[in-house]
Amino acid sequence: MLKSLIANRLSLNIMPTTIQLYSLEKARFIIKDATKLDISYAYEDLVFAEHGLFLLQFCNPEGTQFNCWFNHEINESEEIKMFDSLVKTASLNTATITYKGHFSMDQHAEKEQINIQFFDTK
């Protein structure tokens, strides 16, 4: 009885943490098939293409809607060519990609931290 009383007094109401799982394989396939690039890094809802040329942002966990951001240093003709290819490949795989604009990255080596700044289209 004492054990039961102690156990009841120590019980905590912990709110369950929701972990969002995304269909990373679908994003990887679209990127690879459309551009021949691999994924260099994925963090939460962001998937970075190799060389940091662009990133896809999940709009839903199923991977049927993505936002696309291009590195601000990419040349315009390469950006247009890649985006067109991404849209076509996504469409063939029951997904849509929306062009959102550009991003820049700054890495802080001493903190092992990356700052990303997004620039919407006008």
PAZAPA-4460 file (N, C-alpha, C; in steps of 0.05 Angstrom, whole numbers, plus 32768, in hexadecimal, padded with zeros to 4 digits):
% residues 122
    n_x    n_y    n_z   ca_x   ca_y   ca_z    c_x    c_y    c_z   seq   type   mol
   8010   7FE8   8000   8000   8000   8000   8011   8019   8000     1      M     A
   8027   8019   800F   8039   8030   8010   8046   8034   7FF5     2      L     A
   804D   801E   7FE7   8059   8020   7FCD   8045   802D   7FB9     3      K     A
   802C   8025   7FBB   8017   802F   7FAA   8013   804D   7FAF     4      S     A
   8013   8055   7FC8   8010   8071   7FCF   8027   8082   7FC5     5      L     A
   8040   8078   7FC8   8057   8086   7FBE   8056   8088   7F9F     6      I     A
   804F   8072   7F93   804E   8072   7F75   8039   8086   7F6C     7      A     A
   8023   8088   7F79   800E   809B   7F71   8017   80B8   7F76     8      N     A
   8026   80BD   7F8B   802F   80D8   7F91   8045   80E1   7F7D     9      R     A
   8054   80CE   7F72   806A   80D5   7F60   8061   80D5   7F43    10      L     A
   8049   80CD   7F3D   8040   80CD   7F21   803E   80EA   7F17    11      S     A
   8047   80EE   7EFF   8046   8109   7EF3   8034   8108   7EDA    12      L     A
   8027   811D   7ED6   8018   8120   7EBD   802A   812E   7EA9    13      N     A
   8035   811E   7E98   8047   8128   7E83   8038   8128   7E69    14      I     A
   8038   8140   7E5D   802B   8143   7E43   803C   8134   7E2E    15      M     A
   8030   8124   7E1D   803F   8116   7E08   804A   812A   7DF4    16      P     A
   8063   8127   7DEC   806F   8138   7DD8   8068   812D   7DBD    17      T     A
   805F   813E   7DAB   8058   8135   7D90   8071   8137   7D7F    18      T     A
   8078   8121   7D72   808F   8121   7D60   8084   811E   7D44    19      I     A
   808A   8131   7D33   8080   8131   7D18   8093   8121   7D06    20      Q     A
   8089   810D   7CF9   8099   80FD   7CE7   8092   8104   7CCA    21      L     A
   80A6   810A   7CBA   80A2   8111   7C9E   80AB   80FB   7C8C    22      Y     A
   80A0   80FB   7C74   80A7   80E7   7C60   80C1   80EF   7C52    23      S     A
   80D7   80EC   7C60   80F1   80F5   7C55   80F8   80E6   7C3C    24      L     A
   80F0   80CD   7C3A   80F7   80BD   7C22   80EA   80C9   7C09    25      E     A
   80D1   80D4   7C0C   80C4   80E0   7BF5   80D3   80F9   7BEC    26      K     A
   80DB   8109   7BFF   80EB   8122   7BF9   8105   811A   7BEC    27      A     A
   8112   8106   7BF7   812C   80FD   7BEC   8129   80F4   7BCF    28      R     A
   8114   80E4   7BC9   810F   80DA   7BAE   810A   80F1   7B9B    29      F     A
   80F9   8104   7BA2   80F3   811B   7B91   810C   812B   7B8B    30      I     A
   811C   8130   7B9F   8135   8140   7B9B   8148   8130   7B89    31      I     A
   814C   8117   7B8F   815F   8107   7B7F   8156   8103   7B62    32      K     A
   813D   80FD   7B5E   8133   80F8   7B43   8133   8112   7B33    33      D     A
   812C   8128   7B3F   812A   8141   7B30   8144   814F   7B2B    34      A     A
   8157   814C   7B3E   8170   815C   7B3C   818A   814B   7B3D    35      T     A
   8187   8132   7B42   819E   8120   7B46   81AF   8127   7B5E    36      K     A
   81A4   8137   7B70   81B1   813E   7B89   81A7   812D   7BA0    37      L     A
   81B8   812A   7BB4   81B0   811C   7BCD   81A7   8130   7BE2    38      D     A
   819D   8126   7BF7   8196   8137   7C0E   81B0   813A   7C1F    39      I     A
   81B6   8152   7C26   81CE   8156   7C36   81C7   8158   7C54    40      S     A
   81AE   8160   7C5A   81A7   8164   7C76   8188   8167   7C78    41      Y     A
   817D   815C   7C8C   8160   815F   7C92   815D   8167   7CAF    42      A     A
   814D   817B   7CB4   8148   8183   7CCF   812B   818C   7CD1    43      Y     A
   811C   8180   7CE3   8100   8185   7CE7   80F1   8183   7CCC    44      E     A
   80E6   8199   7CC2   80D7   8198   7CA9   80E7   81A2   7C91    45      D     A
   8101   81A6   7C95   8112   81B0   7C7F   8124   8199   7C75    46      L     A
   8127   8198   7C5A   8138   8184   7C4D   814B   8193   7C3A    47      V     A
   8165   8193   7C40   8178   81A1   7C31   8184   8190   7C1B    48      F     A
   8183   819A   7C02   8190   818C   7BEC   81AE   818F   7BEE    49      A     A
   81BC   817D   7BE2   81D9   817D   7BE1   81E3   8198   7BD8    50      E     A
   81F9   81A1   7BE4   8207   81BA   7BDE   81F6   81D3   7BE7    51      H     A
   81E0   81CE   7BF5   81CF   81E4   7BFF   81C3   81F5   7BE8    52      G     A
   81BE   81E8   7BD1   81B3   81F7   7BBA   8196   81FF   7BBF    53      L     A
   8187   81EE   7BCC   816B   81F4   7BD2   8163   81E2   7BEA    54      F     A
   814B   81E9   7BF5   8140   81D8   7C09   8122   81D4   7C05    55      L     A
   8118   81BE   7C0D   80FB   81B9   7C0D   80F2   81BA   7C29    56      L     A
   80DA   81C6   7C2D   80CE   81C8   7C47   80B3   81B8   7C46    57      Q     A
   80B0   81A5   7C57   8097   8196   7C58   8080   81A8   7C61    58      F     A
   806A   81A6   7C52   8051   81B4   7C5A   803F   81A0   7C69    59      C     A
   8044   8187   7C65   8035   8172   7C73   8047   8159   7C77    60      N     A
   8041   8149   7C8B   8052   8132   7C90   8053   811D   7C7A    61      P     A
   803E   811B   7C6A   803C   8107   7C55   804E   810D   7C3E    62      E     A
   8057   8125   7C3B   8069   812C   7C25   8059   8130   7C0B    63      G     A
   8041   813B   7C0D   8032   8141   7BF5   8033   815F   7BED    64      T     A
   803D   816F   7C00   8040   818C   7BFB   805B   8195   7C07    65      Q     A
   806A   81A4   7BF6   8084   81AF   7BFF   8085   81CC   7BF7    66      F     A
   8095   81DB   7C06   809D   81F5   7BFE   80BA   81F3   7BF5    67      N     A
   80C2   8202   7BE1   80DE   8201   7BD7   80EB   821C   7BDA    68      C     A
   8103   821C   7BE5   8113   8234   7BE9   812E   822F   7BDC    69      W     A
   8138   8243   7BCD   8152   8240   7BC0   8166   8252   7BCE    70      F     A
   817F   8248   7BCE   8195   8258   7BD9   8197   8272   7BC9    71      N     A
   819A   8288   7BD7   819B   82A2   7BCA   81B3   82A5   7BB7    72      H     A
   81C7   8293   7BB9   81DE   8294   7BA8   81DC   8285   7B8D    73      E     A
   81C6   8276   7B8A   81C3   8266   7B72   81BC   8279   7B5A    74      I     A
   81C6   8271   7B42   81BF   8282   7B2B   81A3   827C   7B22    75      N     A
   8196   8290   7B16   8179   828F   7B10   8172   8278   7AFD    76      E     A
   8183   8274   7AE8   817C   825F   7AD4   817E   8244   7AE1    77      S     A
   8191   823F   7AF2   8193   8225   7B00   817B   8221   7B13    78      E     A
   8173   8236   7B20   815C   8235   7B33   8143   822E   7B24    79      E     A
   813E   823B   7B0D   8126   8235   7AFD   8126   8219   7AF4    80      I     A
   813C   8210   7AE9   813F   81F4   7ADF   8139   81E0   7AF5    81      K     A
   8146   81E4   7B0D   8142   81D1   7B23   8125   81D2   7B2D    82      M     A
   811A   81E9   7B30   80FE   81EB   7B3A   80EB   81DD   7B27    83      F     A
   80ED   81E2   7B0D   80DC   81D4   7AF9   80DE   81B6   7AFC    84      D     A
   80F6   81AC   7AFF   80FA   818F   7B01   80EE   8185   7B1B    85      S     A
   80F2   8193   7B31   80E6   818B   7B4B   80C8   818A   7B49    86      L     A
   80BB   819E   7B3D   809E   819F   7B3B   8094   8187   7B2A    87      V     A
   80A1   8181   7B14   8099   816B   7B03   809C   8150   7B12    88      K     A
   80B2   814C   7B1F   80B7   8133   7B2E   80A3   8131   7B45    89      T     A
   809E   8146   7B53   808B   8146   7B6A   806F   813F   7B5F    90      A     A
   8067   814A   7B49   804D   8145   7B3E   8049   8127   7B37    91      S     A
   805E   811B   7B2C   805E   80FF   7B25   805C   80ED   7B3E    92      L     A
   8062   80F9   7B56   8062   80EA   7B6F   804D   80F5   7B82    93      N     A
   8037   80FE   7B77   8020   8108   7B86   8028   811D   7B9B    94      T     A
   8038   8130   7B93   8040   8146   7BA5   8041   8160   7B96    95      A     A
   803F   8176   7BA5   8042   8190   7B99   8058   81A0   7BA7    96      T     A
   8065   81B1   7B97   807B   81C2   7BA2   8074   81DF   7B9B    97      I     A
   8075   81F0   7BB0   8070   820C   7BAC   808A   821C   7BAF    98      T     A
   808F   822D   7B9C   80A7   823E   7B9D   80A2   8253   7BB2    99      Y     A
   80B5   8256   7BC5   80B1   8269   7BDB   80C5   8280   7BDA   100      K     A
   80DC   827C   7BCE   80F0   8292   7BCE   810C   8287   7BD2   101      G     A
   811C   8297   7BE2   8138   8291   7BE6   813F   828F   7C04   102      H     A
   8156   8284   7C09   8160   8283   7C24   817E   8288   7C24   103      F     A
   8188   8290   7C3B   81A5   8292   7C3F   81AC   8283   7C58   104      S     A
   81C4   8279   7C59   81CE   826A   7C71   81E8   8276   7C7B   105      M     A
   81EA   8279   7C94   8203   8281   7CA1   820A   826C   7CB6   106      D     A
   8222   8262   7CB6   822B   824D   7CC9   823D   825A   7CDE   107      Q     A
   8237   8253   7CF7   8247   825C   7D0D   8256   8244   7D18   108      H     A
   826F   8241   7D0F   827F   8229   7D15   8283   8225   7D33   109      A     A
   8288   823B   7D41   828D   8238   7D5E   8275   822E   7D6D   110      E     A
   825D   8232   7D62   8245   8229   7D70   8238   8211   7D62   111      K     A
   8244   8208   7D4B   8238   81F3   7D3B   821B   81F9   7D36   112      E     A
   8216   8211   7D2D   81FB   821B   7D28   81F9   8227   7D0C   113      Q     A
   81E2   8224   7D00   81DD   8230   7CE6   81C4   8242   7CE8   114      I     A
   81C7   825A   7CDE   81B0   826D   7CDD   81A6   826E   7CC1   115      N     A
   818C   826B   7CBE   8180   826C   7CA3   816D   8283   7CA2   116      I     A
   816F   8293   7C8D   815D   82A9   7C89   814E   82A5   7C6F   117      Q     A
   8134   82A7   7C70   8123   82A2   7C59   811A   82BD   7C4D   118      F     A
   8119   82BE   7C32   810F   82D6   7C24   80F8   82CD   7C12   119      F     A
   80E0   82D6   7C19   80C8   82CF   7C09   80CA   82DC   7BED   120      D     A
   80BB   82D0   7BDB   80B8   82DB   7BC0   80A7   82F4   7BC2   121      T     A
   80AB   8306   7BB0   809C   8320   7BB1   8084   831F   7B9F   122      K     A
***
